[in-house]
Amino acid sequence: MRDNLLVLDNKHGQVKAQVEGCERSGSQGLGLALAKQLVSQGAHVTICSRSLAKLELACKELEKERINETQKIALVSADVSSFAGAQRAIEQCSVTPDIVFCCAGGAKPGLFIEQTEADFEAAVKTDYLTALSTAHVSQNDLT
């Protein structure tokens, strides 16, 4: 399962970005791909995940995409599936974002009819609550 938040900061006419990829998405998959794209365009990027080890590996990959030495690449280890966790992650970010993109997702392979109540509860926590928490906390931080 994975969840992530992509945050862009476009102040002073410069492209600056903050990527909060939470759980596996910031350190692999879609979140890492987005972070690489942003870094390759000169953005400052921070990725967020529950897995510090995966974050450290992902940061090494992002370093290879840098176009200049002034770009900031940082990491935040946090679980953003709750308002409190999302708030802690946002507070650890070095910039205040202008735009927030929430990209949360994960699925247990199998037929719908074979899924259990626990499977659906886990999916709601990972997909919906992560997007809800990060969007809500980010919006309050922006206003």
Helices and strands as residue ranges (DSSP letters): E 2-9, E 16-20, H 24-27, H 29-40, E 45-49, H 52-63, E 73-77, H 83-91, E 99-105, G 112-114, H 117-123, I 124-129, H 130-142
